[in-house]
Amino acid sequence: MSTNTDTVRDAGLKAAAVATFLVFGINGLVFASWAARIPAVTETLNITSGQMGTLLLCTAVGSLLALPTAGLVVGRIGTANTVRFGGLLAAAAGVGIALSLSLESIPGTAIALFFFGIAIGLWDVSQNIEGADVEHKLRRTIMPQFHAAFSGGAFVGALIGAGLSNLGVDLPLHLLVIAGVVVLVTMIAPRHFLPHVPAATSEGEAKQAKGPSAWRDSRTLLIGVVVLGATLTEGAGNDWIAKASVDGLGTSESTGALMFALFVLAMTAMRFLGGRVIDKYGRVAVLRASMAAAAAGLGLFVLAGNVWLAAAGAALWGVGAALAFPMGMSAAADDPKHSAARVSVVSTLGYISFLAGPPLLGYLGDLTGIHLALLAIMAPIVLALLLAGAAKPLPAKADGT
């Protein structure tokens, strides 16, 4: 009887892991499918790059409003239903964007992007909480692989966006098809999610599990600062490595794009392989090594005198940036009782950095050149390295949680 129960349990965990992997991947595909067609948006609406930046800010504001409350939403309706709600809202927003673009309506596009940001924020936190739950049950590190699925989905989404653009497929039609895919996946995949039930045993614990105290928890905030530094490292690479290659090394735009591709490829590969490394050497040691690698790679990329050394630096930078965010999610979720609230806090701090950091680097780049401006992120990298001990796993309790 015990063997049959274990078999059913293992099958359920595998199904949950596959479903979570798929949800992460579709999330990345949706994000990149939209991002790859941003030039088409500026052309359709006949707006400047600055005006497009303001539109994108609508998405950022939506996400930053949703992220702090996502833990409460998950606590009330569970991870599966939160992903479903986020997916449906994202699909509806996608339809709104498509219709607004067809009507060449800037206000309509702005409103739709705001709700798209809310949807992505809710979806992101809930998928990370589900990933942490699966990781706890499996008793091995798998969160980096889920984030690798996001990176892989983003890569596929970017290819789809570029391909459809070259074929002349209208952006509204593209968005409508993506919306259909999102509805299909987010309605079906969460059926296999694990039930997320806060393990509160008293009224006082129940209130704590809902999340406001997470913003006063010193360990959670320190993990958030580590993730903040890590996401700034990743975001700076995503947004500026191609342009920094062109401006600082005098490469062609195609070579700059290849440098970015190398950065993303190194990051994705490390996320696929990183779970075994973390299980072998421990979260804190790997986090410190990651930040050291990111600093070394960034320094080599900026200070290199030729393209080949800069490419080596970009790859090392990508390796260093790969694991810190998923490890931060795992650390925030160490205590299942408070995982929803704490993952929400850490996600919020991370995304503030991810969204706000690259534009600030752009302003600094106007003064020093973007190539040298990248050295400014050495400070948060070093800070993350120094605070890495905050991610030390919590001791297991008598009940195994």
NUKEPA-981270 format. One record per residue (C-alpha): x, y, z; residue in three letters. Coordinates in steps of 0.05 Angstrom, whole numbers, plus 5000, padded with zeros to 4 digits. Example, Ala and Ser with C-alpha at 12.3 -4.5 7.8 and 13.67 -1.06 7.14 Angstrom:
2
node px = 5246; py = 4910; pz = 5156; res = ALA
node px = 5273; py = 4979; pz = 5143; res = SER
END
This chain:
401
node px = 5000; py = 5000; pz = 5000; res = MET
node px = 5056; py = 5047; pz = 5018; res = SER
node px = 5091; py = 5033; pz = 4951; res = THR
node px = 5027; py = 5050; pz = 4913; res = ASN
node px = 5020; py = 5115; pz = 4953; res = THR
node px = 5092; py = 5134; pz = 4939; res = ASP
node px = 5082; py = 5119; pz = 4865; res = THR
node px = 5021; py = 5164; pz = 4861; res = VAL
node px = 5057; py = 5218; pz = 4900; res = ARG
node px = 5118; py = 5216; pz = 4853; res = ASP
node px = 5073; py = 5218; pz = 4792; res = ALA
node px = 5036; py = 5278; pz = 4820; res = GLY
node px = 5102; py = 5314; pz = 4834; res = LEU
node px = 5127; py = 5300; pz = 4764; res = LYS
node px = 5062; py = 5326; pz = 4734; res = ALA
node px = 5066; py = 5389; pz = 4778; res = ALA
node px = 5139; py = 5400; pz = 4757; res = ALA
node px = 5122; py = 5393; pz = 4683; res = VAL
node px = 5061; py = 5439; pz = 4690; res = ALA
node px = 5103; py = 5492; pz = 4726; res = THR
node px = 5158; py = 5486; pz = 4674; res = PHE
node px = 5106; py = 5498; pz = 4619; res = LEU
node px = 5075; py = 5557; pz = 4655; res = VAL
node px = 5143; py = 5590; pz = 4664; res = PHE
node px = 5159; py = 5578; pz = 4590; res = GLY
node px = 5094; py = 5608; pz = 4565; res = ILE
node px = 5105; py = 5668; pz = 4611; res = ASN
node px = 5172; py = 5681; pz = 4578; res = GLY
node px = 5143; py = 5670; pz = 4508; res = LEU
node px = 5088; py = 5721; pz = 4521; res = VAL
node px = 5136; py = 5773; pz = 4547; res = PHE
node px = 5186; py = 5765; pz = 4489; res = ALA
node px = 5132; py = 5760; pz = 4435; res = SER
node px = 5109; py = 5829; pz = 4456; res = TRP
node px = 5178; py = 5858; pz = 4467; res = ALA
node px = 5202; py = 5835; pz = 4398; res = ALA
node px = 5146; py = 5874; pz = 4364; res = ARG
node px = 5156; py = 5940; pz = 4401; res = ILE
node px = 5185; py = 5973; pz = 4338; res = PRO
node px = 5119; py = 5955; pz = 4303; res = ALA
node px = 5080; py = 5989; pz = 4359; res = VAL
node px = 5119; py = 6054; pz = 4350; res = THR
node px = 5107; py = 6051; pz = 4275; res = GLU
node px = 5032; py = 6035; pz = 4282; res = THR
node px = 5019; py = 6090; pz = 4333; res = LEU
node px = 5069; py = 6138; pz = 4300; res = ASN
node px = 5103; py = 6154; pz = 4366; res = ILE
node px = 5175; py = 6169; pz = 4386; res = THR
node px = 5220; py = 6124; pz = 4427; res = SER
node px = 5208; py = 6169; pz = 4488; res = GLY
node px = 5133; py = 6162; pz = 4480; res = GLN
node px = 5141; py = 6087; pz = 4473; res = MET
node px = 5180; py = 6088; pz = 4538; res = GLY
node px = 5121; py = 6122; pz = 4572; res = THR
node px = 5075; py = 6068; pz = 4545; res = LEU
node px = 5121; py = 6014; pz = 4572; res = LEU
node px = 5120; py = 6050; pz = 4639; res = LEU
node px = 5046; py = 6034; pz = 4642; res = CYS
node px = 5064; py = 5960; pz = 4643; res = THR
node px = 5116; py = 5971; pz = 4697; res = ALA
node px = 5067; py = 6009; pz = 4740; res = VAL
node px = 5015; py = 5954; pz = 4733; res = GLY
node px = 5065; py = 5901; pz = 4754; res = SER
node px = 5092; py = 5940; pz = 4813; res = LEU
node px = 5021; py = 5950; pz = 4839; res = LEU
node px = 5005; py = 5876; pz = 4832; res = ALA
node px = 5069; py = 5846; pz = 4860; res = LEU
node px = 5061; py = 5868; pz = 4933; res = PRO
node px = 4990; py = 5841; pz = 4936; res = THR
node px = 5003; py = 5777; pz = 4897; res = ALA
node px = 5020; py = 5738; pz = 4961; res = GLY
node px = 4952; py = 5756; pz = 4990; res = LEU
node px = 4917; py = 5734; pz = 4926; res = VAL
node px = 4954; py = 5667; pz = 4927; res = VAL
node px = 4937; py = 5659; pz = 5000; res = GLY
node px = 4863; py = 5667; pz = 4985; res = ARG
node px = 4854; py = 5629; pz = 4919; res = ILE
node px = 4917; py = 5587; pz = 4912; res = GLY
node px = 4973; py = 5586; pz = 4859; res = THR
node px = 4932; py = 5549; pz = 4806; res = ALA
node px = 4875; py = 5598; pz = 4807; res = ASN
node px = 4922; py = 5658; pz = 4810; res = THR
node px = 4958; py = 5634; pz = 4748; res = VAL
node px = 4890; py = 5623; pz = 4714; res = ARG
node px = 4868; py = 5693; pz = 4733; res = PHE
node px = 4934; py = 5724; pz = 4711; res = GLY
node px = 4931; py = 5685; pz = 4645; res = GLY
node px = 4860; py = 5706; pz = 4630; res = LEU
node px = 4876; py = 5779; pz = 4648; res = LEU
node px = 4939; py = 5777; pz = 4605; res = ALA
node px = 4899; py = 5748; pz = 4546; res = ALA
node px = 4844; py = 5800; pz = 4554; res = ALA
node px = 4897; py = 5855; pz = 4557; res = ALA
node px = 4929; py = 5826; pz = 4495; res = GLY
node px = 4862; py = 5831; pz = 4459; res = VAL
node px = 4856; py = 5902; pz = 4485; res = GLY
node px = 4925; py = 5919; pz = 4458; res = ILE
node px = 4908; py = 5888; pz = 4390; res = ALA
node px = 4843; py = 5927; pz = 4385; res = LEU
node px = 4876; py = 5992; pz = 4407; res = SER
node px = 4931; py = 5984; pz = 4356; res = LEU
node px = 4879; py = 5970; pz = 4302; res = SER
node px = 4845; py = 6035; pz = 4321; res = LEU
node px = 4913; py = 6070; pz = 4329; res = GLU
node px = 4891; py = 6091; pz = 4399; res = SER
node px = 4948; py = 6111; pz = 4445; res = ILE
node px = 4904; py = 6117; pz = 4508; res = PRO
node px = 4872; py = 6049; pz = 4494; res = GLY
node px = 4941; py = 6017; pz = 4487; res = THR
node px = 4964; py = 6050; pz = 4551; res = ALA
node px = 4905; py = 6023; pz = 4591; res = ILE
node px = 4913; py = 5953; pz = 4562; res = ALA
node px = 4987; py = 5953; pz = 4578; res = LEU
node px = 4971; py = 5973; pz = 4650; res = PHE
node px = 4927; py = 5913; pz = 4659; res = PHE
node px = 4978; py = 5870; pz = 4622; res = PHE
node px = 5028; py = 5891; pz = 4675; res = GLY
node px = 4980; py = 5871; pz = 4731; res = ILE
node px = 4969; py = 5803; pz = 4699; res = ALA
node px = 5043; py = 5789; pz = 4690; res = ILE
node px = 5058; py = 5809; pz = 4762; res = GLY
node px = 5005; py = 5762; pz = 4791; res = LEU
node px = 5026; py = 5706; pz = 4744; res = TRP
node px = 5100; py = 5714; pz = 4760; res = ASP
node px = 5093; py = 5711; pz = 4836; res = VAL
node px = 5044; py = 5652; pz = 4834; res = SER
node px = 5088; py = 5611; pz = 4788; res = GLN
node px = 5148; py = 5623; pz = 4833; res = ASN
node px = 5109; py = 5601; pz = 4894; res = ILE
node px = 5087; py = 5538; pz = 4858; res = GLU
node px = 5158; py = 5526; pz = 4836; res = GLY
node px = 5182; py = 5532; pz = 4908; res = ALA
node px = 5127; py = 5484; pz = 4932; res = ASP
node px = 5149; py = 5432; pz = 4880; res = VAL
node px = 5221; py = 5443; pz = 4900; res = GLU
node px = 5204; py = 5430; pz = 4974; res = HIS
node px = 5167; py = 5366; pz = 4958; res = LYS
node px = 5221; py = 5340; pz = 4911; res = LEU
node px = 5275; py = 5357; pz = 4963; res = ARG
node px = 5324; py = 5378; pz = 4909; res = ARG
node px = 5338; py = 5444; pz = 4874; res = THR
node px = 5296; py = 5454; pz = 4812; res = ILE
node px = 5278; py = 5528; pz = 4813; res = MET
node px = 5335; py = 5548; pz = 4766; res = PRO
node px = 5306; py = 5500; pz = 4714; res = GLN
node px = 5239; py = 5534; pz = 4718; res = PHE
node px = 5273; py = 5601; pz = 4706; res = HIS
node px = 5311; py = 5569; pz = 4648; res = ALA
node px = 5243; py = 5552; pz = 4619; res = ALA
node px = 5225; py = 5626; pz = 4623; res = PHE
node px = 5290; py = 5644; pz = 4587; res = SER
node px = 5279; py = 5590; pz = 4535; res = GLY
node px = 5207; py = 5613; pz = 4525; res = GLY
node px = 5231; py = 5684; pz = 4517; res = ALA
node px = 5282; py = 5662; pz = 4465; res = PHE
node px = 5228; py = 5625; pz = 4425; res = VAL
node px = 5181; py = 5684; pz = 4433; res = GLY
node px = 5233; py = 5731; pz = 4406; res = ALA
node px = 5245; py = 5686; pz = 4346; res = LEU
node px = 5170; py = 5682; pz = 4333; res = ILE
node px = 5164; py = 5757; pz = 4338; res = GLY
node px = 5223; py = 5769; pz = 4291; res = ALA
node px = 5198; py = 5717; pz = 4242; res = GLY
node px = 5127; py = 5744; pz = 4239; res = LEU
node px = 5154; py = 5814; pz = 4232; res = SER
node px = 5196; py = 5793; pz = 4172; res = ASN
node px = 5135; py = 5758; pz = 4142; res = LEU
node px = 5095; py = 5822; pz = 4149; res = GLY
node px = 5043; py = 5791; pz = 4197; res = VAL
node px = 5004; py = 5846; pz = 4230; res = ASP
node px = 5018; py = 5855; pz = 4304; res = LEU
node px = 4944; py = 5854; pz = 4325; res = PRO
node px = 4936; py = 5785; pz = 4293; res = LEU
node px = 5000; py = 5762; pz = 4327; res = HIS
node px = 4974; py = 5785; pz = 4395; res = LEU
node px = 4906; py = 5752; pz = 4385; res = LEU
node px = 4939; py = 5685; pz = 4370; res = VAL
node px = 4985; py = 5691; pz = 4431; res = ILE
node px = 4924; py = 5709; pz = 4474; res = ALA
node px = 4892; py = 5644; pz = 4452; res = GLY
node px = 4954; py = 5604; pz = 4469; res = VAL
node px = 4957; py = 5636; pz = 4538; res = VAL
node px = 4884; py = 5619; pz = 4554; res = VAL
node px = 4895; py = 5547; pz = 4532; res = LEU
node px = 4958; py = 5536; pz = 4573; res = VAL
node px = 4939; py = 5574; pz = 4636; res = THR
node px = 4871; py = 5540; pz = 4640; res = MET
node px = 4898; py = 5469; pz = 4631; res = ILE
node px = 4968; py = 5466; pz = 4661; res = ALA
node px = 4949; py = 5489; pz = 4732; res = PRO
node px = 4904; py = 5429; pz = 4739; res = ARG
node px = 4968; py = 5391; pz = 4758; res = HIS
node px = 4993; py = 5443; pz = 4808; res = PHE
node px = 5003; py = 5424; pz = 4880; res = LEU
node px = 4951; py = 5453; pz = 4928; res = PRO
node px = 4982; py = 5514; pz = 4962; res = HIS
node px = 4952; py = 5518; pz = 5032; res = VAL
node px = 4986; py = 5563; pz = 5084; res = PRO
node px = 5003; py = 5518; pz = 5144; res = ALA
node px = 4972; py = 5564; pz = 5196; res = ALA
node px = 4950; py = 5529; pz = 5259; res = THR
node px = 4922; py = 5587; pz = 5298; res = SER
node px = 4889; py = 5654; pz = 5285; res = GLU
node px = 4954; py = 5691; pz = 5300; res = GLY
node px = 4993; py = 5648; pz = 5251; res = GLU
node px = 4938; py = 5656; pz = 5199; res = ALA
node px = 4946; py = 5731; pz = 5203; res = LYS
node px = 5021; py = 5725; pz = 5195; res = GLN
node px = 5013; py = 5680; pz = 5135; res = ALA
node px = 4973; py = 5733; pz = 5099; res = LYS
node px = 5036; py = 5774; pz = 5090; res = GLY
node px = 5040; py = 5845; pz = 5119; res = PRO
node px = 5094; py = 5822; pz = 5169; res = SER
node px = 5137; py = 5798; pz = 5111; res = ALA
node px = 5157; py = 5871; pz = 5098; res = TRP
node px = 5183; py = 5874; pz = 5170; res = ARG
node px = 5221; py = 5808; pz = 5167; res = ASP
node px = 5296; py = 5824; pz = 5166; res = SER
node px = 5316; py = 5760; pz = 5130; res = ARG
node px = 5265; py = 5770; pz = 5075; res = THR
node px = 5288; py = 5842; pz = 5064; res = LEU
node px = 5361; py = 5822; pz = 5062; res = LEU
node px = 5344; py = 5768; pz = 5010; res = ILE
node px = 5306; py = 5822; pz = 4972; res = GLY
node px = 5368; py = 5866; pz = 4971; res = VAL
node px = 5409; py = 5807; pz = 4945; res = VAL
node px = 5357; py = 5795; pz = 4890; res = VAL
node px = 5354; py = 5869; pz = 4876; res = LEU
node px = 5429; py = 5869; pz = 4860; res = GLY
node px = 5422; py = 5805; pz = 4819; res = ALA
node px = 5363; py = 5830; pz = 4777; res = THR
node px = 5399; py = 5895; pz = 4763; res = LEU
node px = 5457; py = 5853; pz = 4738; res = THR
node px = 5411; py = 5813; pz = 4693; res = GLU
node px = 5370; py = 5872; pz = 4670; res = GLY
node px = 5431; py = 5913; pz = 4652; res = ALA
node px = 5457; py = 5856; pz = 4610; res = GLY
node px = 5391; py = 5846; pz = 4575; res = ASN
node px = 5381; py = 5920; pz = 4558; res = ASP
node px = 5450; py = 5947; pz = 4547; res = TRP
node px = 5501; py = 5894; pz = 4528; res = ILE
node px = 5487; py = 5900; pz = 4453; res = ALA
node px = 5491; py = 5976; pz = 4452; res = LYS
node px = 5552; py = 5976; pz = 4498; res = ALA
node px = 5587; py = 5929; pz = 4448; res = SER
node px = 5573; py = 5977; pz = 4391; res = VAL
node px = 5591; py = 6041; pz = 4429; res = ASP
node px = 5649; py = 6015; pz = 4470; res = GLY
node px = 5682; py = 5965; pz = 4424; res = LEU
node px = 5662; py = 5994; pz = 4356; res = GLY
node px = 5628; py = 5930; pz = 4334; res = THR
node px = 5572; py = 5926; pz = 4284; res = SER
node px = 5499; py = 5921; pz = 4307; res = GLU
node px = 5497; py = 5848; pz = 4287; res = SER
node px = 5558; py = 5833; pz = 4329; res = THR
node px = 5526; py = 5870; pz = 4387; res = GLY
node px = 5464; py = 5826; pz = 4378; res = ALA
node px = 5508; py = 5764; pz = 4379; res = LEU
node px = 5540; py = 5789; pz = 4443; res = MET
node px = 5471; py = 5794; pz = 4474; res = PHE
node px = 5453; py = 5725; pz = 4448; res = ALA
node px = 5516; py = 5697; pz = 4481; res = LEU
node px = 5498; py = 5729; pz = 4547; res = PHE
node px = 5427; py = 5699; pz = 4545; res = VAL
node px = 5452; py = 5631; pz = 4522; res = LEU
node px = 5503; py = 5628; pz = 4579; res = ALA
node px = 5450; py = 5648; pz = 4629; res = MET
node px = 5399; py = 5597; pz = 4604; res = THR
node px = 5449; py = 5540; pz = 4602; res = ALA
node px = 5472; py = 5555; pz = 4673; res = MET
node px = 5400; py = 5555; pz = 4697; res = ARG
node px = 5389; py = 5486; pz = 4668; res = PHE
node px = 5452; py = 5459; pz = 4701; res = LEU
node px = 5452; py = 5501; pz = 4764; res = GLY
node px = 5406; py = 5457; pz = 4807; res = GLY
node px = 5459; py = 5403; pz = 4814; res = ARG
node px = 5512; py = 5454; pz = 4830; res = VAL
node px = 5469; py = 5485; pz = 4885; res = ILE
node px = 5453; py = 5417; pz = 4915; res = ASP
node px = 5526; py = 5399; pz = 4916; res = LYS
node px = 5558; py = 5463; pz = 4943; res = TYR
node px = 5500; py = 5497; pz = 4979; res = GLY
node px = 5459; py = 5559; pz = 4963; res = ARG
node px = 5503; py = 5611; pz = 4998; res = VAL
node px = 5568; py = 5586; pz = 4967; res = ALA
node px = 5538; py = 5585; pz = 4897; res = VAL
node px = 5506; py = 5653; pz = 4907; res = LEU
node px = 5574; py = 5683; pz = 4927; res = ARG
node px = 5608; py = 5649; pz = 4868; res = ALA
node px = 5553; py = 5674; pz = 4822; res = SER
node px = 5562; py = 5746; pz = 4843; res = MET
node px = 5638; py = 5740; pz = 4838; res = ALA
node px = 5631; py = 5712; pz = 4768; res = ALA
node px = 5583; py = 5767; pz = 4748; res = ALA
node px = 5631; py = 5820; pz = 4774; res = ALA
node px = 5690; py = 5788; pz = 4738; res = ALA
node px = 5651; py = 5779; pz = 4674; res = GLY
node px = 5625; py = 5850; pz = 4675; res = LEU
node px = 5695; py = 5878; pz = 4688; res = GLY
node px = 5725; py = 5837; pz = 4632; res = LEU
node px = 5669; py = 5858; pz = 4584; res = PHE
node px = 5678; py = 5932; pz = 4599; res = VAL
node px = 5754; py = 5934; pz = 4603; res = LEU
node px = 5771; py = 5885; pz = 4547; res = ALA
node px = 5809; py = 5913; pz = 4489; res = GLY
node px = 5780; py = 5866; pz = 4436; res = ASN
node px = 5716; py = 5831; pz = 4418; res = VAL
node px = 5739; py = 5761; pz = 4437; res = TRP
node px = 5757; py = 5779; pz = 4508; res = LEU
node px = 5692; py = 5819; pz = 4513; res = ALA
node px = 5654; py = 5758; pz = 4489; res = ALA
node px = 5687; py = 5716; pz = 4544; res = ALA
node px = 5666; py = 5770; pz = 4594; res = GLY
node px = 5594; py = 5770; pz = 4568; res = ALA
node px = 5590; py = 5694; pz = 4576; res = ALA
node px = 5618; py = 5697; pz = 4646; res = LEU
node px = 5571; py = 5754; pz = 4663; res = TRP
node px = 5512; py = 5712; pz = 4639; res = GLY
node px = 5535; py = 5652; pz = 4681; res = VAL
node px = 5540; py = 5697; pz = 4742; res = GLY
node px = 5472; py = 5729; pz = 4731; res = ALA
node px = 5436; py = 5662; pz = 4721; res = ALA
node px = 5423; py = 5633; pz = 4789; res = LEU
node px = 5415; py = 5690; pz = 4839; res = ALA
node px = 5342; py = 5706; pz = 4824; res = PHE
node px = 5317; py = 5634; pz = 4827; res = PRO
node px = 5358; py = 5622; pz = 4890; res = MET
node px = 5327; py = 5684; pz = 4921; res = GLY
node px = 5258; py = 5656; pz = 4906; res = MET
node px = 5276; py = 5590; pz = 4938; res = SER
node px = 5305; py = 5625; pz = 5000; res = ALA
node px = 5243; py = 5669; pz = 5008; res = ALA
node px = 5199; py = 5606; pz = 5006; res = ALA
node px = 5240; py = 5565; pz = 5056; res = ASP
node px = 5183; py = 5570; pz = 5107; res = ASP
node px = 5121; py = 5544; pz = 5070; res = PRO
node px = 5075; py = 5579; pz = 5120; res = LYS
node px = 5099; py = 5648; pz = 5097; res = HIS
node px = 5123; py = 5632; pz = 5027; res = SER
node px = 5068; py = 5670; pz = 4989; res = ALA
node px = 5079; py = 5735; pz = 5026; res = ALA
node px = 5155; py = 5731; pz = 5026; res = ARG
node px = 5162; py = 5712; pz = 4953; res = VAL
node px = 5116; py = 5771; pz = 4938; res = SER
node px = 5163; py = 5818; pz = 4977; res = VAL
node px = 5226; py = 5792; pz = 4945; res = VAL
node px = 5195; py = 5793; pz = 4875; res = SER
node px = 5173; py = 5866; pz = 4886; res = THR
node px = 5243; py = 5888; pz = 4906; res = LEU
node px = 5274; py = 5849; pz = 4849; res = GLY
node px = 5227; py = 5878; pz = 4796; res = TYR
node px = 5237; py = 5949; pz = 4821; res = ILE
node px = 5310; py = 5939; pz = 4805; res = SER
node px = 5297; py = 5902; pz = 4740; res = PHE
node px = 5250; py = 5956; pz = 4714; res = LEU
node px = 5282; py = 6019; pz = 4742; res = ALA
node px = 5356; py = 6001; pz = 4739; res = GLY
node px = 5369; py = 5998; pz = 4664; res = PRO
node px = 5337; py = 6067; pz = 4650; res = PRO
node px = 5380; py = 6097; pz = 4705; res = LEU
node px = 5441; py = 6067; pz = 4672; res = LEU
node px = 5417; py = 6098; pz = 4608; res = GLY
node px = 5416; py = 6167; pz = 4640; res = TYR
node px = 5486; py = 6155; pz = 4668; res = LEU
node px = 5508; py = 6131; pz = 4600; res = GLY
node px = 5490; py = 6200; pz = 4571; res = ASP
node px = 5545; py = 6228; pz = 4616; res = LEU
node px = 5599; py = 6173; pz = 4611; res = THR
node px = 5578; py = 6129; pz = 4553; res = GLY
node px = 5538; py = 6066; pz = 4566; res = ILE
node px = 5600; py = 6022; pz = 4562; res = HIS
node px = 5632; py = 6054; pz = 4624; res = LEU
node px = 5565; py = 6066; pz = 4658; res = ALA
node px = 5557; py = 5990; pz = 4665; res = LEU
node px = 5612; py = 5991; pz = 4717; res = LEU
node px = 5563; py = 6025; pz = 4764; res = ALA
node px = 5528; py = 5959; pz = 4777; res = ILE
node px = 5592; py = 5933; pz = 4809; res = MET
node px = 5566; py = 5965; pz = 4874; res = ALA
node px = 5501; py = 5925; pz = 4879; res = PRO
node px = 5538; py = 5862; pz = 4856; res = ILE
node px = 5588; py = 5869; pz = 4913; res = VAL
node px = 5531; py = 5885; pz = 4962; res = LEU
node px = 5494; py = 5822; pz = 4940; res = ALA
node px = 5558; py = 5782; pz = 4950; res = LEU
node px = 5567; py = 5809; pz = 5020; res = LEU
node px = 5495; py = 5795; pz = 5040; res = LEU
node px = 5491; py = 5726; pz = 5008; res = ALA
node px = 5491; py = 5693; pz = 5077; res = GLY
node px = 5419; py = 5716; pz = 5085; res = ALA
node px = 5398; py = 5662; pz = 5036; res = ALA
node px = 5423; py = 5606; pz = 5081; res = LYS
node px = 5368; py = 5553; pz = 5085; res = PRO
node px = 5325; py = 5554; pz = 5147; res = LEU
node px = 5334; py = 5494; pz = 5193; res = PRO
node px = 5281; py = 5439; pz = 5183; res = ALA
node px = 5228; py = 5436; pz = 5237; res = LYS
node px = 5206; py = 5375; pz = 5274; res = ALA
node px = 5146; py = 5367; pz = 5227; res = ASP
node px = 5192; py = 5367; pz = 5167; res = GLY
node px = 5172; py = 5435; pz = 5141; res = THR
END
